[in-house]
Amino acid sequence: MPTIRVAFYSSKHYDVDSFNDGVASIQSDVKIEFTYLEPRLSTKTVALAKDHEAVCIFVNDNADAEVLQGLKEVGVKFIALRCAGFNNVDLKKAEELGIVVARVPAYSPDAAIFAVGMILAVIRKYHKAYNRVREGNFLLDGLLGFNIKQSTVGLIGTGKIGLLTGKILSCGFGANVVAYDPYPNKEMAEKFGIKYVGLDELLAQSDIISLHCPLTPENKYLINENRIGQMKQGVVLVNTSRGALIDTKALIKGLKEGKIKAVGMDVYEKESEVFFEDGSEKVMQDDVLARLISFNNVFISGHQAFLTTEVCTMRYTLTNC
């Protein structure tokens, strides 16, 4: 039986457990062997892929042109992303080198539930109440929220996660859901009670804005100072997609000026330097993130929207980029 060796970068214990179980349950004419590597893929670690036909990478691994050239030189022919996004891969260079790249476009659509939960957390201030009660403070002052029902929620991006988020908010909570997407799925959107509008209109009328789009060179800093200026006074902004969709410095300015009422973030534009690691015993070196965390109306989690038992144990269907 032929064997395919896969260098598995950025591995965590839940990756090892789930992928070992998954491979054991697959009936195949090919044997797959994983080499689990804790380091991220980079120019410094590319040599670890020597003698492997493929690599498996996650959101903060780097597969730029230089890294891809290094992978080609050590014999790698295939890159499998265990995520939906592919902004960390230079696809043009990969094609030039003849390296096949695949991703999981249907990966964790139920991350929509996490996005809705994050919306609820920031508009009903669960995080503030949790911290207060732990200190014996049961006052309700400063915990006034608002209902999703009849609020206007704007979705930027209507892939599987975006549409499911809209369905939950529209059908489950009675929100007025509008959406913007350069590639609209009008049939499904209509079924879920979601109305497509232009981006400017969405920014102007939404009480809550939730991001559900991949990061591309064209939409980096999609939410910038100008776009924040177009939003309603007191808007709530939630991002569970990719950090660099938002210009963090512009976001901080919007928070300081009161333009933005609350923020929920499961991602951060420079998360590769801090996320998925324990930095509790260190001084945070990222001044921008430290400032963001200091706001009591900002709720940040460490890129965990995907992380469920069901996702970690499912069999993914890879699709070429």
C-alpha positions as a Markdown table, in Angstrom:
| # | Residue | x | y | z |
|---|---|---|---|---|
| 1 | Met | 0.0 | 0.0 | 0.0 |
| 2 | Pro | 1.5 | 3.4 | -1.0 |
| 3 | Thr | 2.1 | 5.9 | 1.8 |
| 4 | Ile | 1.6 | 9.7 | 1.8 |
| 5 | Arg | 3.5 | 11.5 | 4.5 |
| 6 | Val | 2.0 | 14.8 | 5.7 |
| 7 | Ala | 3.8 | 17.4 | 7.7 |
| 8 | Phe | 1.2 | 18.8 | 10.0 |
| 9 | Tyr | 2.1 | 22.3 | 11.2 |
| 10 | Ser | 0.7 | 24.2 | 14.1 |
| 11 | Ser | -0.5 | 21.0 | 15.7 |
| 12 | Lys | -2.4 | 21.1 | 19.0 |
| 13 | His | -3.5 | 18.2 | 21.1 |
| 14 | Tyr | -7.1 | 18.3 | 19.7 |
| 15 | Asp | -5.7 | 18.2 | 16.2 |
| 16 | Val | -3.6 | 15.1 | 17.0 |
| 17 | Asp | -6.5 | 13.3 | 18.6 |
| 18 | Ser | -9.1 | 14.1 | 15.9 |
| 19 | Phe | -6.9 | 13.5 | 12.9 |
| 20 | Asn | -5.5 | 10.2 | 14.3 |
| 21 | Asp | -9.1 | 9.0 | 14.9 |
| 22 | Gly | -10.2 | 10.2 | 11.5 |
| 23 | Val | -7.4 | 8.5 | 9.5 |
| 24 | Ala | -8.1 | 5.3 | 11.4 |
| 25 | Ser | -11.7 | 5.3 | 10.3 |
| 26 | Ile | -11.1 | 6.0 | 6.6 |
| 27 | Gln | -11.1 | 3.1 | 4.1 |
| 28 | Ser | -8.5 | 3.9 | 1.5 |
| 29 | Asp | -6.0 | 2.3 | -0.8 |
| 30 | Val | -3.5 | 4.9 | 0.4 |
| 31 | Lys | -1.9 | 5.0 | 3.9 |
| 32 | Ile | -1.6 | 8.5 | 5.4 |
| 33 | Glu | 1.1 | 9.2 | 7.9 |
| 34 | Phe | 1.1 | 12.5 | 9.8 |
| 35 | Thr | 4.2 | 14.1 | 11.3 |
| 36 | Tyr | 2.8 | 16.4 | 13.9 |
| 37 | Leu | 4.8 | 19.6 | 14.3 |
| 38 | Glu | 4.1 | 22.3 | 16.9 |
| 39 | Pro | 5.9 | 25.1 | 15.1 |
| 40 | Arg | 4.1 | 27.2 | 12.5 |
| 41 | Leu | 5.0 | 26.9 | 8.8 |
| 42 | Ser | 7.5 | 29.7 | 8.0 |
| 43 | Thr | 10.8 | 30.2 | 6.2 |
| 44 | Lys | 12.5 | 28.9 | 9.4 |
| 45 | Thr | 10.5 | 25.7 | 9.6 |
| 46 | Val | 10.0 | 24.8 | 6.0 |
| 47 | Ala | 12.9 | 22.3 | 6.1 |
| 48 | Leu | 10.8 | 20.2 | 8.5 |
| 49 | Ala | 8.6 | 19.2 | 5.6 |
| 50 | Lys | 11.5 | 17.3 | 3.9 |
| 51 | Asp | 10.6 | 13.8 | 2.9 |
| 52 | His | 6.9 | 14.7 | 3.0 |
| 53 | Glu | 4.6 | 14.8 | 0.0 |
| 54 | Ala | 2.1 | 17.2 | 1.6 |
| 55 | Val | 1.7 | 19.7 | 4.4 |
| 56 | Cys | -1.4 | 20.5 | 6.4 |
| 57 | Ile | -1.6 | 24.1 | 7.7 |
| 58 | Phe | -3.9 | 26.3 | 9.7 |
| 59 | Val | -4.9 | 30.0 | 9.7 |
| 60 | Asn | -1.6 | 31.5 | 11.0 |
| 61 | Asp | 0.8 | 29.4 | 9.0 |
| 62 | Asn | 2.7 | 31.3 | 6.4 |
| 63 | Ala | 2.7 | 30.0 | 2.8 |
| 64 | Asp | 4.0 | 33.0 | 0.9 |
| 65 | Ala | 6.1 | 32.8 | -2.2 |
| 66 | Glu | 9.4 | 32.2 | -0.4 |
| 67 | Val | 7.9 | 29.4 | 1.8 |
| 68 | Leu | 6.3 | 27.8 | -1.2 |
| 69 | Gln | 9.6 | 27.8 | -3.1 |
| 70 | Gly | 11.1 | 26.1 | -0.1 |
| 71 | Leu | 8.3 | 23.5 | 0.0 |
| 72 | Lys | 8.8 | 22.8 | -3.6 |
| 73 | Glu | 12.6 | 22.2 | -3.1 |
| 74 | Val | 12.0 | 19.6 | -0.3 |
| 75 | Gly | 9.5 | 17.7 | -2.5 |
| 76 | Val | 6.1 | 18.9 | -1.3 |
| 77 | Lys | 3.3 | 18.7 | -3.9 |
| 78 | Phe | 0.2 | 19.3 | -2.0 |
| 79 | Ile | -1.0 | 21.8 | 0.7 |
| 80 | Ala | -4.2 | 21.1 | 2.7 |
| 81 | Leu | -5.6 | 23.9 | 4.7 |
| 82 | Arg | -7.7 | 22.8 | 7.7 |
| 83 | Cys | -9.8 | 26.0 | 7.4 |
| 84 | Ala | -12.0 | 27.8 | 4.9 |
| 85 | Gly | -9.8 | 30.9 | 4.5 |
| 86 | Phe | -6.7 | 30.9 | 2.2 |
| 87 | Asn | -5.4 | 34.4 | 2.6 |
| 88 | Asn | -2.1 | 33.0 | 4.0 |
| 89 | Val | -1.3 | 31.2 | 0.8 |
| 90 | Asp | 0.2 | 32.7 | -2.4 |
| 91 | Leu | -2.1 | 30.9 | -4.8 |
| 92 | Lys | -0.4 | 32.4 | -7.9 |
| 93 | Lys | 3.0 | 31.2 | -6.8 |
| 94 | Ala | 1.6 | 27.8 | -5.9 |
| 95 | Glu | 0.1 | 27.4 | -9.3 |
| 96 | Glu | 3.4 | 28.4 | -10.9 |
| 97 | Leu | 5.3 | 25.8 | -8.9 |
| 98 | Gly | 2.7 | 23.1 | -9.6 |
| 99 | Ile | 1.7 | 22.7 | -5.9 |
| 100 | Val | -2.0 | 21.8 | -5.4 |
| 101 | Val | -3.8 | 23.8 | -2.7 |
| 102 | Ala | -7.0 | 22.6 | -1.1 |
| 103 | Arg | -9.2 | 24.1 | 1.6 |
| 104 | Val | -12.5 | 23.3 | 3.4 |
| 105 | Pro | -15.1 | 25.7 | 2.2 |
| 106 | Ala | -17.9 | 24.1 | 4.2 |
| 107 | Tyr | -15.8 | 24.1 | 7.3 |
| 108 | Ser | -17.7 | 24.7 | 10.5 |
| 109 | Pro | -20.8 | 26.5 | 9.2 |
| 110 | Asp | -22.1 | 26.2 | 12.8 |
| 111 | Ala | -19.6 | 28.9 | 13.7 |
| 112 | Ala | -22.6 | 31.1 | 13.0 |
| 113 | Ile | -23.9 | 30.1 | 16.4 |
| 114 | Phe | -20.7 | 31.5 | 18.0 |
| 115 | Ala | -21.2 | 34.7 | 16.0 |
| 116 | Val | -24.8 | 35.0 | 17.3 |
| 117 | Gly | -23.6 | 34.2 | 20.8 |
| 118 | Met | -21.0 | 37.0 | 20.5 |
| 119 | Ile | -23.6 | 39.5 | 19.4 |
| 120 | Leu | -25.8 | 38.5 | 22.4 |
| 121 | Ala | -22.8 | 38.8 | 24.7 |
| 122 | Val | -21.9 | 42.3 | 23.8 |
| 123 | Ile | -25.4 | 43.8 | 23.5 |
| 124 | Arg | -26.6 | 42.1 | 26.7 |
| 125 | Lys | -23.2 | 42.6 | 28.4 |
| 126 | Tyr | -22.8 | 39.0 | 29.6 |
| 127 | His | -19.0 | 39.5 | 30.1 |
| 128 | Lys | -19.5 | 42.5 | 32.3 |
| 129 | Ala | -22.2 | 40.7 | 34.4 |
| 130 | Tyr | -20.0 | 37.7 | 34.8 |
| 131 | Asn | -17.1 | 39.7 | 36.2 |
| 132 | Arg | -19.3 | 41.7 | 38.5 |
| 133 | Val | -21.0 | 38.8 | 40.1 |
| 134 | Arg | -17.7 | 37.1 | 40.8 |
| 135 | Glu | -16.8 | 40.2 | 42.8 |
| 136 | Gly | -20.1 | 40.1 | 44.7 |
| 137 | Asn | -21.5 | 43.1 | 42.8 |
| 138 | Phe | -25.1 | 42.5 | 41.7 |
| 139 | Leu | -26.0 | 46.0 | 40.7 |
| 140 | Leu | -27.6 | 46.3 | 37.3 |
| 141 | Asp | -26.3 | 49.8 | 36.6 |
| 142 | Gly | -24.4 | 49.9 | 33.3 |
| 143 | Leu | -25.9 | 46.6 | 32.1 |
| 144 | Leu | -28.7 | 48.1 | 30.0 |
| 145 | Gly | -28.9 | 46.3 | 26.7 |
| 146 | Phe | -31.2 | 46.1 | 23.7 |
| 147 | Asn | -33.2 | 43.4 | 21.9 |
| 148 | Ile | -32.2 | 41.9 | 18.6 |
| 149 | Lys | -35.9 | 41.7 | 17.6 |
| 150 | Gln | -36.7 | 44.4 | 15.1 |
| 151 | Ser | -33.1 | 45.7 | 15.2 |
| 152 | Thr | -31.4 | 45.9 | 11.8 |
| 153 | Val | -28.5 | 43.5 | 11.5 |
| 154 | Gly | -26.1 | 43.9 | 8.5 |
| 155 | Leu | -24.1 | 40.9 | 7.3 |
| 156 | Ile | -21.0 | 41.5 | 5.2 |
| 157 | Gly | -20.5 | 38.2 | 3.4 |
| 158 | Thr | -23.1 | 35.5 | 2.8 |
| 159 | Gly | -21.3 | 32.3 | 2.4 |
| 160 | Lys | -22.4 | 29.3 | 4.5 |
| 161 | Ile | -21.6 | 30.9 | 7.8 |
| 162 | Gly | -23.0 | 34.3 | 6.9 |
| 163 | Leu | -26.3 | 32.8 | 5.6 |
| 164 | Leu | -26.7 | 30.6 | 8.7 |
| 165 | Thr | -26.1 | 33.6 | 10.9 |
| 166 | Gly | -28.7 | 35.6 | 9.0 |
| 167 | Lys | -31.2 | 32.7 | 9.3 |
| 168 | Ile | -30.8 | 32.5 | 13.0 |
| 169 | Leu | -31.1 | 36.2 | 13.5 |
| 170 | Ser | -34.1 | 36.6 | 11.1 |
| 171 | Cys | -36.1 | 33.5 | 11.7 |
| 172 | Gly | -35.1 | 32.9 | 15.3 |
| 173 | Phe | -34.8 | 36.4 | 16.8 |
| 174 | Gly | -37.1 | 38.5 | 14.5 |
| 175 | Ala | -34.3 | 40.8 | 13.3 |
| 176 | Asn | -34.4 | 42.8 | 10.1 |
| 177 | Val | -31.4 | 41.3 | 8.3 |
| 178 | Val | -29.7 | 43.0 | 5.4 |
| 179 | Ala | -26.6 | 41.8 | 3.6 |
| 180 | Tyr | -23.9 | 42.8 | 1.2 |
| 181 | Asp | -21.9 | 40.4 | -0.9 |
| 182 | Pro | -20.3 | 40.9 | -4.4 |
| 183 | Tyr | -21.5 | 37.3 | -5.1 |
| 184 | Pro | -25.0 | 37.2 | -3.7 |
| 185 | Asn | -26.9 | 33.9 | -3.0 |
| 186 | Lys | -30.3 | 35.5 | -3.7 |
| 187 | Glu | -32.3 | 32.2 | -3.5 |
| 188 | Met | -31.1 | 31.2 | -0.1 |
| 189 | Ala | -31.1 | 34.8 | 1.2 |
| 190 | Glu | -34.8 | 35.2 | 0.3 |
| 191 | Lys | -35.6 | 31.9 | 1.9 |
| 192 | Phe | -34.1 | 33.1 | 5.2 |
| 193 | Gly | -35.6 | 36.6 | 5.0 |
| 194 | Ile | -32.3 | 38.3 | 4.2 |
| 195 | Lys | -32.4 | 41.3 | 1.9 |
| 196 | Tyr | -29.4 | 42.3 | -0.2 |
| 197 | Val | -28.4 | 46.0 | -0.2 |
| 198 | Gly | -25.4 | 48.1 | -1.2 |
| 199 | Leu | -22.5 | 48.3 | 1.2 |
| 200 | Asp | -23.1 | 52.0 | 1.9 |
| 201 | Glu | -26.8 | 51.4 | 2.6 |
| 202 | Leu | -25.9 | 48.5 | 5.0 |
| 203 | Leu | -23.4 | 50.6 | 6.9 |
| 204 | Ala | -25.9 | 53.5 | 7.2 |
| 205 | Gln | -28.9 | 51.5 | 8.5 |
| 206 | Ser | -27.5 | 48.7 | 10.6 |
| 207 | Asp | -27.7 | 48.6 | 14.4 |
| 208 | Ile | -25.4 | 45.6 | 14.4 |
| 209 | Ile | -22.8 | 44.7 | 11.7 |
| 210 | Ser | -21.3 | 41.2 | 11.5 |
| 211 | Leu | -18.5 | 40.2 | 9.2 |
| 212 | His | -18.5 | 36.9 | 7.4 |
| 213 | Cys | -16.1 | 37.2 | 4.5 |
| 214 | Pro | -12.7 | 35.9 | 3.5 |
| 215 | Leu | -9.7 | 38.1 | 3.6 |
| 216 | Thr | -8.4 | 39.1 | 0.2 |
| 217 | Pro | -6.0 | 41.9 | -1.0 |
| 218 | Glu | -9.0 | 43.8 | -2.2 |
| 219 | Asn | -10.9 | 43.9 | 1.1 |
| 220 | Lys | -8.1 | 44.3 | 3.6 |
| 221 | Tyr | -9.3 | 47.0 | 6.0 |
| 222 | Leu | -12.8 | 46.8 | 4.6 |
| 223 | Ile | -13.8 | 48.5 | 7.9 |
| 224 | Asn | -11.7 | 51.6 | 8.1 |
| 225 | Glu | -12.1 | 55.1 | 9.4 |
| 226 | Asn | -14.1 | 56.2 | 6.4 |
| 227 | Arg | -16.5 | 53.3 | 6.6 |
| 228 | Ile | -16.9 | 53.6 | 10.4 |
| 229 | Gly | -17.9 | 57.2 | 9.7 |
| 230 | Gln | -20.7 | 55.9 | 7.5 |
| 231 | Met | -22.1 | 53.8 | 10.3 |
| 232 | Lys | -24.9 | 54.6 | 12.7 |
| 233 | Gln | -24.0 | 56.3 | 16.0 |
| 234 | Gly | -23.8 | 53.6 | 18.6 |
| 235 | Val | -23.3 | 50.7 | 16.1 |
| 236 | Val | -22.3 | 47.2 | 17.4 |
| 237 | Leu | -19.5 | 45.5 | 15.3 |
| 238 | Val | -18.8 | 41.8 | 15.4 |
| 239 | Asn | -16.0 | 40.0 | 13.5 |
| 240 | Thr | -15.6 | 36.2 | 13.5 |
| 241 | Ser | -13.9 | 36.1 | 10.1 |
| 242 | Arg | -10.4 | 37.5 | 9.6 |
| 243 | Gly | -8.8 | 40.2 | 11.7 |
| 244 | Ala | -7.4 | 42.3 | 8.9 |
| 245 | Leu | -10.9 | 43.0 | 7.6 |
| 246 | Ile | -10.8 | 45.8 | 10.3 |
| 247 | Asp | -8.3 | 48.6 | 10.7 |
| 248 | Thr | -7.8 | 48.2 | 14.5 |
| 249 | Lys | -6.5 | 51.7 | 15.0 |
| 250 | Ala | -9.6 | 53.1 | 13.3 |
| 251 | Leu | -11.7 | 50.8 | 15.4 |
| 252 | Ile | -10.1 | 52.1 | 18.6 |
| 253 | Lys | -10.8 | 55.7 | 17.4 |
| 254 | Gly | -14.4 | 54.8 | 16.8 |
| 255 | Leu | -14.7 | 53.3 | 20.3 |
| 256 | Lys | -13.1 | 56.4 | 22.0 |
| 257 | Glu | -15.4 | 58.7 | 20.1 |
| 258 | Gly | -18.5 | 56.7 | 21.0 |
| 259 | Lys | -19.3 | 56.0 | 17.4 |
| 260 | Ile | -19.1 | 52.3 | 18.1 |
| 261 | Lys | -21.1 | 51.1 | 21.1 |
| 262 | Ala | -19.6 | 47.7 | 21.5 |
| 263 | Val | -17.3 | 45.2 | 19.7 |
| 264 | Gly | -17.1 | 41.5 | 19.6 |
| 265 | Met | -14.0 | 39.9 | 18.0 |
| 266 | Asp | -12.8 | 36.3 | 17.6 |
| 267 | Val | -10.0 | 37.4 | 15.4 |
| 268 | Tyr | -7.4 | 40.2 | 15.3 |
| 269 | Glu | -5.2 | 41.5 | 12.4 |
| 270 | Lys | -2.0 | 40.6 | 14.2 |
| 271 | Glu | -3.2 | 37.5 | 15.9 |
| 272 | Ser | -0.4 | 35.3 | 14.6 |
| 273 | Glu | 1.9 | 36.9 | 17.2 |
| 274 | Val | -0.4 | 36.1 | 20.2 |
| 275 | Phe | -3.2 | 33.7 | 19.5 |
| 276 | Phe | -3.1 | 30.0 | 20.2 |
| 277 | Glu | -0.4 | 30.5 | 22.8 |
| 278 | Asp | -0.4 | 31.1 | 26.6 |
| 279 | Gly | 1.0 | 34.6 | 27.2 |
| 280 | Ser | -0.5 | 35.0 | 30.7 |
| 281 | Glu | 3.0 | 35.1 | 32.4 |
| 282 | Lys | 4.3 | 37.7 | 29.9 |
| 283 | Val | 3.9 | 41.4 | 29.4 |
| 284 | Met | 1.8 | 42.0 | 26.3 |
| 285 | Gln | 4.1 | 43.6 | 23.6 |
| 286 | Asp | 1.3 | 44.5 | 21.3 |
| 287 | Asp | 0.2 | 48.0 | 22.4 |
| 288 | Val | -2.7 | 48.2 | 20.0 |
| 289 | Leu | -4.2 | 44.9 | 21.2 |
| 290 | Ala | -3.6 | 45.9 | 24.8 |
| 291 | Arg | -5.5 | 49.1 | 24.3 |
| 292 | Leu | -8.4 | 47.3 | 22.6 |
| 293 | Ile | -8.6 | 44.8 | 25.5 |
| 294 | Ser | -8.8 | 47.7 | 28.0 |
| 295 | Phe | -12.2 | 48.8 | 26.7 |
| 296 | Asn | -15.0 | 47.4 | 28.9 |
| 297 | Asn | -17.4 | 47.3 | 25.9 |
| 298 | Val | -15.1 | 45.1 | 23.9 |
| 299 | Phe | -15.3 | 41.3 | 24.1 |
| 300 | Ile | -12.3 | 39.4 | 22.5 |
| 301 | Ser | -11.9 | 35.6 | 22.2 |
| 302 | Gly | -8.9 | 33.7 | 20.7 |
| 303 | His | -10.2 | 32.5 | 17.3 |
| 304 | Gln | -12.3 | 29.7 | 18.8 |
| 305 | Ala | -15.5 | 30.0 | 16.8 |
| 306 | Phe | -14.6 | 26.8 | 14.9 |
| 307 | Leu | -13.7 | 24.8 | 18.0 |
| 308 | Thr | -16.4 | 22.2 | 18.7 |
| 309 | Thr | -16.2 | 18.4 | 19.2 |
| 310 | Glu | -18.3 | 17.9 | 16.0 |
| 311 | Val | -15.9 | 20.0 | 13.9 |
| 312 | Cys | -12.8 | 18.3 | 15.3 |
| 313 | Thr | -14.2 | 14.8 | 14.6 |
| 314 | Met | -15.9 | 15.4 | 11.2 |
| 315 | Arg | -14.5 | 14.1 | 7.9 |
| 316 | Tyr | -13.8 | 17.2 | 5.8 |
| 317 | Thr | -14.3 | 17.5 | 2.0 |
| 318 | Leu | -11.3 | 19.3 | 0.5 |
| 319 | Thr | -11.9 | 21.6 | -2.4 |
| 320 | Asn | -9.1 | 22.9 | -4.6 |
| 321 | Cys | -8.6 | 26.7 | -4.4 |
